[in-house]
């Protein structure tokens, strides 16, 4: 592919070269230099992550509008248009012109936003793409010719920001494909060939039309025409004058090159010195700024006592620092400016070197043209001297061609001489600029050296002043601290007041001892009247308990049952609670007696502490006078203190320590402990007195409770007598059940009131505990009880072995037969038949976490529960839906999660064989997250609708 493209480019270049007229293609006269200032740095193809962003489109729009503005200034000229059509434009400015048009055409075919912008300008899209294609082709041709004749001009172009030639090559191929000039492999198509032929025909036609029509001159004889041609050949500029002019220009360029190399070396050396100077100037600036910070800090210092000369010294330092700071700023800024000037000069030298090389190349080309012209002149002269008449037409064309080349040579030589003179002027200007830079740097270095000396002197003065200020600050701080220490001590009036207050507090404390002792006497008198009451109440409580026990055990022929038994139990609990309370009150009385003895001891301790305090307060007034005199002396000595005050500081610290101890005594600090003891004693007395009153009230309340309990026991005896009569009637039913379940079975029917209000109903073979949810199953609202069935040993448990969901029926009958028989009679005895039919049993199986991941079971054929109807669990809490769902359990390899529903199914079958009163309903089972053998069971819920229990 690359080879095909290379051939295609070569083909295009050959076609174009045939049309470019002779002349200096390196000249920049055809297009304005302003076109080089148009910025277009975006790549020909954006990165995939960026795409054709708004920012990229904006850049292309701005570049296009700027290009159109510059292009209008030169592209409207008919002569320019003619050269453009004939591919005769030259120079780096026109090469940039081609590059931009090539990039615009490429962006048009790939960026929809830019295409819309161009279309909105009223530009024909196909013509716009054709323009981009033509410019890319002409640009590639021009680049090739300039690279051989004036490569320096291409280097100058590369320094400018903008499109590059590699992008032009890519654009040439991409736009050509879009126009149909190249196929997918990059080979020219018939369209391309036709377009090329049409373009060449048009170029020839334009050239033909462009030739001015001359009036037919008078026809000369051959002799005259030959003489005229000899004269023209003889006048061709190939003589010594032209050669000398070229040699002089070449010598000037050689001398200029030597001067330029020397100038380049000198500027580089100067730049190295400036580069070394810049960090030194910055470092000097930083040092000066640090010194300035120190000066600013010193200027804020205000001595507490007059310090002659210090204020003037600080003011002088501030003025010097300000002046030096301004000077160093100028030096740093001038150094940076000088560096920029050197960079500019160096860049100009490099550009001038390039121009000089191009100039040498141009003169070499002119020399070759001169040599060629001299040879042509010699050949024409020889032909004109030997039989010219036979080839007169040929000679006439040759002379004309030589004349045109001579004219081009003369014009080219004149232009290059002018360019050479400009270069020499530029080099002279650079020499002067270099000298000016050296002079400027010398002055800058001198100023920096002088400033460094000033800075050193200032720094020494600042350091000296800082030490002076630090000494003063330490001295003032020490004196100030000592003054603060003395000032912080309480004044003489305050201490006198404190001593007087202490004496008054002593009196008050002494006066408080009398009431304490009186209160103690009153407390001791209250205790004897309460002493016998607890024992009397405990004796009465024991008598009531004996009567209640006789009643419970069957005073009227049979033990209490049902509500009566519940009432008896309540009375027993009340009686026990009353007994416990009386015993506690008896213990409270004993503790209060001990507390009164402790208070007696505390009063004695407080009196001893008071006597110790009296001894500390007596000498305080005399001690105060001495402390005031000593403090005044120290304050006076501090006012005039200067220099070393170490000994004075020791005296002040010693005085402050002794005064603190004196202040502690004057403020009756130790008396606070005595006052605290008195306060504690008063609080204990109040608490003890209140406790005695509470105890008296509690004993009276206990006596009243026992009187009430006697009345309740008497009422219960009447109820028990009535129930004994009912029990005789129940005996008949019990006898019938005994024949089936054994002689040791005794029925204890549950009253409707127990089911209505009770929270726990227990019988020898079963227990029912109230469940708080009144609608555990949707549509079944009422009272729920969780039922625990006891085995033959009367242990409330039905547990399945690990991984099992059934038990042997004979074993079950032996263990739970009497349980189910008595439960049905006792639970429903006091209900009507219509009511008993509404009572429901719900069964929910469970399993623990053992084998949750590994267990696999096989269903027993005797208890095959492959299809099970259950009430599914609801999302909210422990509730279940009212409508059943069928679940299928595999006969083999059932999991631990199936055990709960299998166990519930087994229990449902067992219960149904013992009674037709219930048809148990299954609830969705549960597997706990822990290993617990007690969870390998099935819970039974007994349900009573609200309609049955409403009348209770």
RAVEN-V871898 format. One record per pair of residues at least 24 apart in sequence whose C-alpha atoms are under 10 Angstrom apart, sorted by the first residue. I is the first residue (numbers start at 0). J is the second residue. Records with the same first field share a line. If there is no record, write none. Layout:
I=J / J
This chain:
0=183 / 184 / 185 / 186
1=184 / 185
2=185
3=184 / 185 / 186 / 187
4=168 / 172 / 181 / 184 / 185 / 186 / 187
5=185
6=185 / 186 / 187
7=172 / 181 / 185 / 186 / 187
8=136 / 139 / 140 / 168 / 171 / 172
9=139 / 140
10=187
11=136 / 137 / 139 / 140 / 195
12=136 / 137 / 138 / 139 / 140 / 141 / 143 / 144
13=140
14=140 / 195 / 199
15=85 / 86 / 87 / 136 / 137 / 140 / 141 / 199
16=86 / 87 / 137 / 140 / 141 / 144
17=85 / 86 / 199
18=84 / 85 / 86 / 87 / 199 / 202 / 203
19=82 / 85 / 86 / 87 / 88 / 89 / 140 / 141
20=82 / 85 / 86 / 87 / 88
21=87 / 404 / 407
22=87 / 89 / 404 / 407 / 408 / 410 / 411
23=88 / 89 / 90 / 145 / 148 / 149 / 361 / 364 / 407 / 408 / 411
24=87 / 88 / 89 / 90 / 91 / 141 / 144 / 145 / 148 / 149
25=88 / 89 / 90 / 91 / 92 / 141 / 144 / 145 / 146 / 148 / 149 / 150 / 151 / 152 / 153 / 357 / 361
26=88 / 89 / 90 / 91 / 92 / 93 / 149 / 152 / 411 / 414
27=88 / 89 / 90 / 91 / 92 / 93 / 94 / 152
28=88 / 89 / 90 / 91 / 92 / 93
29=73 / 74 / 78 / 79 / 82 / 83 / 87 / 88 / 89 / 90 / 91 / 92 / 93
30=69 / 70 / 72 / 73 / 74 / 79 / 88 / 89 / 90 / 91 / 92 / 93 / 94 / 95 / 96
31=69 / 70 / 72 / 73 / 74 / 91 / 92 / 93 / 96
32=69 / 90 / 91 / 92 / 93 / 95 / 96
33=65 / 66 / 69 / 70 / 92
34=65 / 66 / 67 / 68 / 69 / 70 / 91 / 92 / 93 / 94 / 95 / 96 / 99
35=66 / 91 / 92 / 93 / 94 / 95 / 96 / 99 / 156 / 159 / 160 / 161
36=62 / 65 / 66 / 69 / 95 / 159 / 160 / 161
37=61 / 62 / 63 / 64 / 65 / 66 / 69 / 95 / 99 / 159 / 160 / 161 / 162
38=62 / 65 / 66 / 99 / 159 / 160 / 161 / 162
39=63 / 99 / 102 / 160 / 161 / 162
40=160 / 161 / 162 / 163
41=102 / 161 / 162
42=102 / 161 / 162 / 163 / 166
43=102 / 103 / 105 / 106 / 162 / 163 / 165 / 166 / 167 / 169 / 170
44=105 / 106 / 109 / 110 / 166 / 169 / 170
50=110
51=106 / 109 / 110 / 111 / 112 / 113
52=110 / 112
53=112 / 113
55=110 / 112 / 113
56=106 / 110 / 111 / 112 / 113 / 114 / 116
57=112 / 113
59=99 / 102 / 103 / 106 / 107 / 113
60=103 / 112 / 113 / 116 / 117
62=99 / 103 / 161
63=99 / 100 / 102 / 103 / 117
66=96 / 99 / 100
69=96
70=96
81=202 / 205 / 206 / 209
83=134 / 137
84=198 / 201 / 202 / 205 / 206
85=198 / 199 / 201 / 202 / 203 / 205 / 206
86=133 / 134 / 136 / 137 / 138 / 140 / 141 / 202
87=137 / 141
88=137 / 138 / 141
89=138 / 141 / 142 / 144 / 145
90=141 / 142 / 145 / 149 / 152 / 153 / 156
91=138 / 141 / 142 / 145 / 149 / 151 / 152 / 153 / 154 / 155 / 156 / 157
92=152 / 156
93=137 / 138 / 141
94=134 / 135 / 137 / 138 / 139 / 140 / 141 / 142 / 145 / 153 / 156 / 164
95=138 / 156 / 159 / 161 / 162 / 163 / 164
96=134 / 135 / 138
97=130 / 131 / 132 / 133 / 134 / 135 / 136 / 137 / 138 / 139 / 141 / 162 / 164 / 167
98=131 / 134 / 135 / 136 / 137 / 138 / 139 / 161 / 162 / 163 / 164 / 166 / 167 / 168 / 170
99=131 / 134 / 135 / 138 / 161 / 162 / 163 / 167
100=127 / 128 / 130 / 131 / 132 / 133 / 134 / 135 / 138 / 167
101=127 / 128 / 129 / 130 / 131 / 132 / 133 / 134 / 135 / 136 / 137 / 138 / 162 / 164 / 166 / 167 / 168 / 169 / 170 / 171 / 174
102=131 / 132 / 134 / 135 / 162 / 163 / 166 / 167 / 169 / 170 / 171 / 174
103=127 / 128 / 130 / 131 / 170
104=128 / 129 / 130 / 131 / 132 / 133 / 134 / 135 / 170 / 171 / 173 / 174
105=131 / 132 / 135 / 166 / 167 / 169 / 170 / 171 / 172 / 173 / 174 / 175 / 177
106=131 / 170 / 174
107=131 / 174
108=173 / 174 / 177
109=173 / 174
125=178
128=174 / 175 / 177 / 178
129=174 / 175 / 177 / 178
130=174
131=167 / 170 / 171 / 174 / 175
132=167 / 170 / 171 / 172 / 173 / 174 / 175 / 177 / 178 / 180
133=171 / 174 / 175
134=167 / 171
135=164 / 166 / 167 / 168 / 169 / 170 / 171 / 172 / 174 / 175
136=167 / 168 / 170 / 171 / 172 / 175
137=171
138=164 / 167 / 168 / 171
139=164 / 165 / 167 / 168 / 171
148=357 / 360 / 361 / 364
149=353 / 354 / 356 / 357 / 358 / 360 / 361
150=353 / 356 / 357 / 360
151=350 / 352 / 353 / 354 / 355 / 356 / 357 / 358 / 360
152=350 / 353 / 354 / 356 / 357
154=350 / 353
155=350 / 353 / 354
221=387 / 388 / 389 / 391 / 392
222=387 / 388 / 391
224=388 / 391 / 395
225=383 / 384 / 387 / 388 / 391 / 394 / 395
226=383
227=395
228=379 / 380 / 383 / 391 / 394 / 395 / 397 / 398 / 399
229=376 / 379 / 380 / 381 / 382 / 383 / 384 / 398
230=380
231=376 / 380 / 398 / 399 / 401 / 402
232=373 / 375 / 376 / 377 / 378 / 379 / 380 / 383 / 397 / 398 / 399 / 401 / 402 / 405
233=376 / 377 / 379 / 380
234=376 / 402 / 405
235=372 / 373 / 375 / 376 / 398 / 401 / 402 / 404 / 405 / 406 / 409
236=369 / 372 / 373 / 376 / 402 / 405 / 406 / 408 / 409
237=368 / 369 / 370 / 371 / 372 / 373 / 374 / 376 / 405 / 408 / 409
238=369 / 373
241=366 / 369 / 408 / 409 / 412
242=366 / 369 / 370
244=412 / 413 / 416
245=362 / 363 / 365 / 366 / 369 / 412 / 413 / 415 / 416
246=362 / 366
247=416
248=358 / 359 / 362 / 412 / 415 / 416 / 417 / 419 / 420
249=358 / 359 / 362 / 363 / 416 / 419
251=419 / 420 / 422 / 423
252=355 / 356 / 358 / 359 / 362 / 419 / 420 / 422 / 423
253=355 / 359
254=423
255=352 / 355 / 419 / 422 / 423 / 426 / 427
256=351 / 352 / 355 / 356 / 359 / 423 / 426
258=423 / 426 / 427 / 430
259=348 / 349 / 351 / 352 / 355 / 423 / 426 / 427 / 429 / 430
260=348 / 349 / 352
261=430
262=345 / 348 / 426 / 429 / 430 / 433
263=344 / 345 / 348 / 349 / 352 / 429 / 430 / 433
264=345
265=430 / 433 / 434 / 437
266=341 / 342 / 344 / 345 / 348 / 429 / 430 / 432 / 433 / 434 / 436 / 437
267=341 / 342 / 344 / 345
269=338 / 341 / 433 / 436 / 437 / 440
270=337 / 338 / 339 / 340 / 341 / 342 / 345 / 436 / 437
271=338 / 341
272=338 / 440
273=334 / 335 / 337 / 338 / 341 / 437 / 440 / 444
274=334 / 335 / 337 / 338
276=331 / 334 / 335 / 338 / 440 / 443 / 444 / 447
277=330 / 331 / 332 / 333 / 334 / 335 / 337 / 338
278=331 / 334
279=331 / 447
280=327 / 328 / 330 / 331 / 332 / 334 / 335 / 444 / 447 / 448 / 451
281=327 / 328 / 330 / 331 / 332 / 334
282=331
283=327 / 330 / 331 / 447 / 450 / 451 / 454
284=323 / 324 / 325 / 326 / 327 / 328 / 330 / 331 / 451 / 454
285=324 / 327
286=451 / 454 / 455 / 458
287=320 / 321 / 323 / 324 / 327 / 450 / 451 / 454 / 455 / 457 / 458
288=320 / 323 / 324 / 327
289=458
290=320 / 324 / 454 / 455 / 457 / 458 / 459 / 461 / 462
291=316 / 317 / 319 / 320 / 321 / 323 / 324 / 457 / 458 / 461
292=320
293=317 / 320 / 458 / 461 / 462 / 465
294=318 / 319 / 320 / 321 / 457 / 458 / 461 / 462 / 464 / 465
295=320
296=465
297=461 / 464 / 465 / 468 / 469
300=468 / 472
301=468 / 472
302=468 / 471 / 472 / 475
303=471 / 472 / 475 / 479
304=471 / 475
306=471
309=464 / 467 / 468
312=460 / 461 / 464
313=460 / 461 / 464
316=457 / 458 / 460 / 461 / 464
317=457 / 461
319=453 / 454 / 457
320=453 / 454 / 457 / 458 / 461
323=450 / 451 / 453 / 454 / 457
324=450 / 454
326=446 / 447 / 450
327=446 / 447 / 450 / 451 / 454
329=443 / 446 / 447
330=443 / 444 / 446 / 447 / 450
331=443 / 447
333=439 / 440 / 443
334=439 / 440 / 443 / 444
337=436 / 437 / 439 / 440 / 443
338=436 / 440
340=432 / 433 / 436
341=432 / 433 / 436 / 437
344=429 / 430 / 432 / 433 / 436
345=429 / 433
347=425 / 426 / 429
348=425 / 426 / 429
351=422 / 423 / 425 / 426 / 429
352=422 / 426
354=418 / 419 / 422
355=418 / 419 / 422 / 423
358=415 / 416 / 418 / 419 / 422
359=415 / 419
361=411 / 412 / 415
362=411 / 412 / 415 / 416 / 419
364=408 / 411
365=407 / 408 / 409 / 411 / 412 / 415
366=408 / 412
368=404 / 405 / 407 / 408
369=404 / 405 / 408 / 409 / 412
371=401 / 404
372=401 / 402 / 404 / 405 / 408
373=401 / 405
375=400 / 401
376=401 / 402
470=642
471=641 / 642
473=642
474=640 / 641 / 642 / 643 / 644
475=640 / 641 / 642
477=643 / 644 / 645 / 648
478=637 / 638 / 639 / 640 / 641 / 644 / 647 / 648
479=637
480=648
481=633 / 634 / 637 / 647 / 648 / 649 / 651 / 652 / 655
482=633 / 634 / 637 / 638 / 651
484=651 / 652 / 654 / 655
485=630 / 631 / 633 / 634 / 651 / 652 / 654 / 655 / 658
486=630 / 634
487=655
488=630 / 655 / 658 / 659 / 662
489=658 / 659 / 662
490=627
491=623 / 624 / 626 / 627
494=619 / 620 / 623 / 661 / 662 / 665 / 666
495=619 / 620 / 623 / 624 / 665
496=665 / 666
497=662 / 664 / 665 / 666 / 667
498=616 / 617 / 619 / 620 / 623 / 662 / 664 / 665 / 666 / 667
499=616 / 619 / 620 / 665 / 666
500=665 / 666 / 667
501=616 / 664 / 665 / 666 / 667 / 668 / 670
502=613 / 616 / 617 / 665 / 666 / 667
504=667 / 670 / 671 / 674
505=609 / 610 / 612 / 613 / 616 / 667 / 670 / 673 / 674
507=674
508=605 / 606 / 609 / 670 / 673 / 674 / 677
509=606 / 609 / 610
511=674 / 677 / 678 / 681
512=602 / 603 / 605 / 606 / 677
514=681
515=598 / 599 / 602 / 677 / 680 / 681 / 684
516=598 / 599 / 602
518=681 / 684 / 685 / 688
519=595 / 596 / 598 / 599 / 602 / 681 / 684 / 688
520=595 / 599
521=688
522=591 / 592 / 595 / 684 / 685 / 687 / 688 / 691
523=592 / 595 / 596 / 688
525=688 / 691 / 692 / 695
526=588 / 589 / 591 / 592 / 595 / 691 / 695
528=695
529=585 / 588 / 691 / 694 / 695 / 698
530=585 / 588 / 589
531=585
532=581 / 584 / 585 / 695 / 698 / 699 / 702
533=578 / 580 / 581 / 582 / 583 / 584 / 585 / 586 / 588 / 698 / 701 / 702
534=581 / 582 / 585
535=581 / 702
536=577 / 578 / 581 / 582 / 698 / 699 / 701 / 702 / 705
537=577 / 578 / 579 / 580 / 581 / 582 / 585 / 701 / 702 / 705
538=578
539=578 / 702 / 705 / 706 / 709
540=574 / 575 / 577 / 578 / 581 / 701 / 702 / 704 / 705 / 706 / 708 / 709
541=574 / 575 / 578
542=709
543=570 / 571 / 574 / 705 / 706 / 708 / 709 / 712
544=570 / 571 / 574 / 575 / 578 / 708 / 709 / 712
546=709 / 712 / 713 / 716
547=571 / 574 / 708 / 709 / 712 / 713 / 715 / 716
550=712 / 713 / 715 / 716 / 719 / 720
551=715 / 716 / 719
553=719 / 720 / 723
554=716 / 719 / 720 / 723
555=716 / 717 / 719 / 720 / 721 / 722 / 723 / 724
556=719 / 720 / 723 / 724 / 726
557=719 / 720 / 722 / 723 / 724 / 726 / 727
558=719 / 722 / 723 / 726
559=716 / 718 / 719 / 720 / 722 / 723 / 726 / 747
560=719 / 722 / 723 / 726 / 747 / 748 / 749 / 750
561=722 / 747 / 748 / 749 / 750 / 751 / 752 / 753 / 760 / 761
562=718 / 719 / 722 / 749 / 750 / 751 / 752 / 753 / 757
563=715 / 716 / 718 / 719 / 722
564=715 / 719
565=753 / 757
566=711 / 712 / 715
567=711 / 712 / 715 / 716 / 719
570=708 / 709 / 711 / 712 / 715
571=708 / 712
573=704 / 705 / 708
574=704 / 705 / 708 / 709
577=700 / 701 / 702 / 704 / 705 / 708
578=701 / 705
580=697 / 698 / 701
581=697 / 698 / 701 / 702
584=693 / 694 / 695 / 697 / 698 / 701
585=694 / 698
587=690 / 691 / 694
588=690 / 691 / 694 / 695
590=687
591=686 / 687 / 688 / 690 / 691 / 694
592=687 / 691
594=683 / 684 / 687
595=683 / 684 / 687 / 688
597=680 / 683
598=679 / 680 / 681 / 683 / 684 / 687
599=680
600=680
601=676 / 677 / 679 / 680
602=676 / 677 / 679 / 680 / 681
604=673 / 676 / 677
605=672 / 673 / 674 / 675 / 676 / 677 / 680
606=673 / 676 / 677
607=673
608=669 / 670 / 672 / 673 / 674 / 676
609=669 / 670 / 672 / 673 / 674
610=673
611=669 / 670 / 673
612=664 / 667 / 668 / 669 / 670 / 671 / 672 / 673
613=667 / 670
615=664 / 665 / 667 / 669 / 670
616=664 / 665 / 666 / 667 / 670
618=665
619=661 / 662 / 664 / 665
620=665
622=658 / 661
623=658 / 661 / 662 / 665
626=654 / 655 / 657 / 658 / 661
627=658
629=654
630=654 / 655 / 658
729=828
732=824
733=821 / 824
736=817 / 820 / 821 / 824
737=817 / 820 / 821
739=816 / 817 / 820
740=813 / 816 / 817 / 818 / 819 / 820 / 821
741=816 / 817
743=817
744=817 / 818 / 820 / 821
745=821 / 825
746=820 / 821 / 822 / 824 / 825 / 828
747=821 / 822 / 824 / 825 / 826 / 828
748=821 / 822 / 823 / 824 / 825 / 826 / 827 / 828 / 829
749=822 / 824 / 825 / 826 / 827 / 828 / 829 / 830
750=825 / 826 / 827 / 828 / 829 / 830
751=826 / 827 / 828 / 829 / 830 / 947 / 948 / 950 / 951
752=829 / 948 / 950 / 951
753=951
754=782 / 783 / 784 / 826 / 942 / 943 / 947 / 948 / 951
755=781 / 782 / 943 / 945 / 947 / 948 / 949 / 950 / 951
756=782 / 948 / 951
757=784
758=782 / 783 / 784
759=784 / 785 / 786
760=784 / 786 / 826
761=786 / 787
762=788 / 789 / 793 / 818 / 821 / 822 / 825 / 826
763=788 / 789 / 790 / 791 / 792 / 793 / 794 / 795 / 818 / 821 / 822
764=788 / 789 / 790 / 791 / 792 / 793 / 794 / 795 / 815 / 816 / 817 / 818 / 819 / 820 / 821 / 822
765=789 / 790 / 793 / 794 / 795 / 796 / 818 / 819 / 821 / 822 / 825
766=795 / 822
767=826 / 939 / 940 / 941
768=940 / 941
769=940 / 941 / 942
770=940 / 941 / 942
772=877 / 878
773=942 / 943 / 944 / 945
774=878 / 879 / 942 / 944
775=873 / 876 / 877 / 878 / 879 / 880 / 881 / 940 / 942
776=841 / 870 / 871 / 872 / 873 / 877 / 878 / 879 / 880 / 881 / 882 / 922 / 942
777=870 / 873 / 878 / 879 / 880 / 881 / 882
778=879 / 880 / 881 / 882
779=839 / 880 / 881 / 942 / 943 / 944 / 945
780=942 / 943 / 944 / 945 / 946
781=942 / 943 / 944 / 945 / 946 / 947 / 948 / 949
782=940 / 941 / 942 / 943 / 944 / 945 / 948
783=839 / 840 / 841 / 940 / 941 / 942 / 943 / 944
784=840 / 939 / 940 / 941 / 942 / 943
785=840 / 841 / 842 / 938 / 939 / 940 / 941 / 942
786=822 / 840 / 841 / 842 / 938 / 939 / 940 / 941
787=937 / 938 / 939 / 940
788=815 / 818 / 819 / 822 / 938 / 939
789=814 / 815 / 817 / 818 / 819
790=814 / 815 / 816 / 817 / 818 / 819
791=815 / 816 / 817 / 818
793=818
796=933 / 936 / 937
797=906 / 933 / 934 / 935 / 936 / 937 / 938
798=902 / 932 / 933 / 934 / 935 / 936 / 937
799=845 / 846 / 902 / 932 / 933 / 934 / 935 / 936 / 937
800=932 / 935 / 936
801=846 / 847 / 849 / 850 / 895 / 898 / 932 / 935
802=846 / 847 / 849 / 850 / 854 / 855 / 856 / 857 / 894 / 895 / 897 / 898 / 935
803=846 / 856 / 857 / 858 / 859 / 895 / 898 / 899 / 901 / 902 / 935 / 936
804=844 / 846 / 856 / 858 / 859 / 862 / 897 / 898 / 899 / 900 / 901 / 902 / 903 / 904 / 905 / 906 / 935 / 936 / 937
805=859 / 861 / 862 / 898 / 901 / 902 / 903 / 904 / 905 / 906 / 909
806=902 / 905 / 906 / 909
808=909
811=909
812=909 / 913
816=909 / 910 / 913
817=913
819=909 / 910 / 913 / 914
820=910 / 913 / 914
823=913 / 914 / 915 / 916 / 917
824=916
826=941
827=916
830=947 / 948
831=947
832=916
833=947
834=943 / 944 / 946 / 947 / 948
835=916 / 917 / 943 / 947
836=916 / 917 / 918
837=916 / 917 / 942 / 943 / 944 / 946 / 947
838=916 / 917 / 918 / 941 / 942 / 943 / 944 / 947
839=916 / 917 / 918 / 919 / 920 / 940 / 941 / 942 / 943 / 944
840=907 / 910 / 916 / 917 / 918 / 919 / 920 / 921 / 939 / 940 / 941 / 942 / 943
841=870 / 903 / 907 / 917 / 918 / 919 / 920 / 921 / 922 / 938 / 939 / 940 / 941 / 942
842=869 / 900 / 902 / 903 / 904 / 906 / 907 / 919 / 920 / 921 / 922 / 923 / 924 / 937 / 938 / 939 / 940 / 941
843=869 / 870 / 899 / 900 / 901 / 902 / 903 / 904 / 906 / 907 / 920 / 921 / 922 / 923 / 924 / 925 / 936 / 937 / 938 / 939 / 940
844=897 / 898 / 899 / 900 / 901 / 902 / 903 / 904 / 905 / 906 / 921 / 922 / 923 / 924 / 925 / 926 / 934 / 935 / 936 / 937 / 938 / 939
845=895 / 896 / 897 / 898 / 899 / 900 / 901 / 902 / 903 / 923 / 924 / 925 / 926 / 927 / 933 / 934 / 935 / 936 / 937 / 938
846=895 / 896 / 897 / 898 / 899 / 900 / 902 / 924 / 925 / 926 / 927 / 928 / 929 / 930 / 931 / 932 / 933 / 934 / 935 / 936 / 937
847=895 / 896 / 898 / 899 / 925 / 926 / 927 / 928 / 929 / 930 / 931 / 932 / 933 / 934 / 935 / 936
848=895 / 896 / 926 / 927 / 928 / 929 / 930 / 931 / 932 / 934 / 935
849=895 / 926 / 927 / 928 / 929 / 930 / 931 / 932 / 935
850=894 / 895 / 896 / 930
851=894 / 895 / 896 / 926 / 927 / 928 / 930
852=894 / 895 / 896
853=894 / 895
854=892 / 893 / 894 / 895 / 896
855=891 / 892 / 893 / 894 / 895
856=889 / 890 / 891 / 892 / 893 / 894 / 895 / 897 / 898
857=889 / 890 / 891 / 892 / 893 / 894
858=888 / 889 / 890 / 891 / 892 / 893 / 901
859=890 / 891
860=890
862=901 / 904 / 905 / 908
863=888 / 889 / 890 / 901 / 904 / 905
864=888 / 889 / 890 / 900 / 901 / 902 / 904 / 905
865=889 / 890 / 901
867=900 / 901 / 903 / 904 / 921
868=900 / 904 / 920 / 921 / 922 / 923
869=900 / 903 / 904 / 920 / 921 / 922 / 923 / 924
870=920 / 921 / 922 / 923 / 924
871=921 / 922 / 923 / 924
872=922 / 923 / 924 / 925
873=923
878=922 / 923
879=922 / 923
880=922 / 923
881=922
883=920 / 921 / 922 / 923
884=923
886=923
895=926
896=924 / 925 / 926 / 927
897=924 / 925 / 926
898=924 / 925 / 926 / 935 / 936
899=923 / 924 / 925 / 926 / 934 / 935 / 936 / 937 / 938
900=924 / 925 / 937
901=937
902=935 / 936 / 937 / 938
903=936 / 937 / 938 / 939
904=937
905=937
906=936 / 937 / 938 / 939
907=939
